[in-house]
Amino acid sequence: MGNIAGLLAALLFRGIRFVHIPTSLIAMSDSVISLKQAVNMPQGKNLMGCFHTPEAVFADTAFLMTLPPQHLRSGLCEIIKNVLILETENIPFLTSTLNTKAHYDEQTLAHIVQAGVLTKQKAMVNDKRERHHALIFEYGHTVGHAIELSCNGRLTHGESVALGMIVAAEISHAFGLLTSEARDMHYRLIHLNGVDIKAPVGTTPEAIMQILQSDNKRGYLHAKPNEIPMILLKELGVPL
Ligand SMILES: NC(=O)c1ccc[n+]([C@@H]2O[C@H](COP(=O)([O-])OP(=O)(O)OC[C@H]3O[C@@H](n4cnc5c(N)ncnc54)[C@H](O)[C@@H]3O)[C@@H](O)[C@H]2O)c1
């Protein structure tokens, strides 16, 4: 919802000031930190958008107490991503905190929101348009976005990214980069978060491959015409 508001604020009268008041975990801990404001099109995720900076962000974690479990899990998938790509020292926190029923008190969620905000801020401070170093936040998003689109809303953004991270981990393992233990850590954290690791009903590999052809990271990551660029890890916490 925040991205629609941000995009409309950028378009109205060629740009008006706006303030984000996020109410979901993904919005509070992740998307409002990004200056990207975009909406999806039938051909791909986030294809119509621009950059527009909010004047302020006011996040009240009391909102999260009414957020449905599926959407708490969705936000936590992005937090798992941050830990796998950048903050492996927080793996013990996640293994002791994540639970499949998504039962969390407000204090724990506030801690998670703060961690998400700080991680993204640190990486974006020198890459505000997320074209260089901050592209690591796209981990799991190449296949994840294709799954999300092909599911027509049956899977949340975070659940789709989780499946995309599993694909990225398996690819990296197949290339002899990620060890079996590092790959298995992806499965463990995503299982603990209560996300089913299985191909979603109604999608086919062919449909996903078709969507991957128009992935919006083309042009940011180097790739030949017949290649699909994506972020991989060579070990936990170390992007390729
Ligand atoms: N711009 C970025 O950098 C960035 C980063 C991450 C994700 N995203 C985008 O964000 C989107 C997902 O964000 P989202 O999960 O906030 O989507 P959303 O705004 O659609 O919220 C998800 C659902 O939760 C409900 N909801 C929200 N707050 C609630 C509350 N406090 N209590 C009860 N229900 C509540 C909403 O009505 C909706 O049904 C994806 O489309 C993804 O692509 C963008």
The ligand as a Tripos MOL2 file, in Angstrom:
@<TRIPOS>MOLECULE
LIG
   44    48     1     0     0
SMALL
NO_CHARGES

@<TRIPOS>ATOM
      1 N1          9.8310   -0.5040   -2.2490 N.am      1 LIG1
      2 C1         10.5210   -1.4890   -1.7140 C.2       1 LIG1
      3 O1         11.7170   -1.4150   -1.5830 O.2       1 LIG1
      4 C2          9.8230   -2.7280   -1.2250 C.ar      1 LIG1
      5 C3         10.4850   -3.5930   -0.3430 C.ar      1 LIG1
      6 C4          9.8140   -4.7250    0.1330 C.ar      1 LIG1
      7 C5          8.5110   -5.0010   -0.3180 C.ar      1 LIG1
      8 N2          7.9070   -4.1450   -1.2010 N.ar      1 LIG1
      9 C6          6.5500   -4.4160   -1.6890 C.3       1 LIG1
     10 O2          5.6710   -4.3820   -0.5760 O.3       1 LIG1
     11 C7          4.5390   -5.1950   -0.8760 C.3       1 LIG1
     12 C8          4.1330   -5.9610    0.3630 C.3       1 LIG1
     13 O3          3.9720   -5.0570    1.4240 O.3       1 LIG1
     14 P1          2.8470   -5.2360    2.5380 P.3       1 LIG1
     15 O4          2.9230   -6.6190    3.1060 O.co2     1 LIG1
     16 O5          2.9710   -4.0510    3.4300 O.co2     1 LIG1
     17 O6          1.5110   -5.1460    1.6340 O.3       1 LIG1
     18 P2          0.0650   -4.5920    1.9600 P.3       1 LIG1
     19 O7          0.0550   -3.1280    2.2200 O.co2     1 LIG1
     20 O8         -0.7690   -5.1110    0.8270 O.co2     1 LIG1
     21 O9         -0.3700   -5.3170    3.3410 O.3       1 LIG1
     22 C9         -0.5740   -6.6950    3.3810 C.3       1 LIG1
     23 C10        -1.9720   -7.0250    3.9850 C.3       1 LIG1
     24 O10        -1.9630   -6.7340    5.3780 O.3       1 LIG1
     25 C11        -3.0890   -5.9140    5.7140 C.3       1 LIG1
     26 N3         -2.6410   -5.0820    6.8360 N.ar      1 LIG1
     27 C12        -1.6780   -4.1260    6.8090 C.ar      1 LIG1
     28 N4         -1.4590   -3.6450    8.0430 N.ar      1 LIG1
     29 C13        -2.3180   -4.2830    8.8730 C.ar      1 LIG1
     30 C14        -2.5460   -4.2450   10.2750 C.ar      1 LIG1
     31 N5         -1.8410   -3.4510   11.0760 N.pl3     1 LIG1
     32 N6         -3.5010   -5.0690   10.7980 N.ar      1 LIG1
     33 C15        -4.2120   -5.9170    9.9920 C.ar      1 LIG1
     34 N7         -4.0160   -6.0130    8.6660 N.ar      1 LIG1
     35 C16        -3.0840   -5.2090    8.1110 C.ar      1 LIG1
     36 C17        -3.4240   -5.1650    4.4360 C.3       1 LIG1
     37 O11        -4.7740   -4.7550    4.4070 O.3       1 LIG1
     38 C18        -3.1330   -6.2370    3.3770 C.3       1 LIG1
     39 O12        -4.2360   -7.1260    3.2560 O.3       1 LIG1
     40 C19         4.9390   -6.1130   -2.0270 C.3       1 LIG1
     41 O13         4.1850   -5.7920   -3.1710 O.3       1 LIG1
     42 C20         6.4000   -5.8070   -2.2550 C.3       1 LIG1
     43 O14         6.7420   -5.8570   -3.6080 O.3       1 LIG1
     44 C21         8.5280   -3.0170   -1.6460 C.ar      1 LIG1
@<TRIPOS>BOND
     1     1     2 1
     2     2     3 2
     3     2     4 1
     4     4     5 ar
     5     4    44 ar
     6     5     6 ar
     7     6     7 ar
     8     7     8 ar
     9     8     9 1
    10     8    44 ar
    11     9    10 1
    12     9    42 1
    13    10    11 1
    14    11    12 1
    15    11    40 1
    16    12    13 1
    17    13    14 1
    18    14    15 2
    19    14    16 1
    20    14    17 1
    21    17    18 1
    22    18    19 2
    23    18    20 1
    24    18    21 1
    25    21    22 1
    26    22    23 1
    27    23    24 1
    28    23    38 1
    29    24    25 1
    30    25    26 1
    31    25    36 1
    32    26    27 ar
    33    26    35 ar
    34    27    28 ar
    35    28    29 ar
    36    29    30 ar
    37    29    35 ar
    38    30    31 1
    39    30    32 ar
    40    32    33 ar
    41    33    34 ar
    42    34    35 ar
    43    36    37 1
    44    36    38 1
    45    38    39 1
    46    40    41 1
    47    40    42 1
    48    42    43 1
@<TRIPOS>SUBSTRUCTURE
     1 LIG1         1 GROUP 0 **** ****
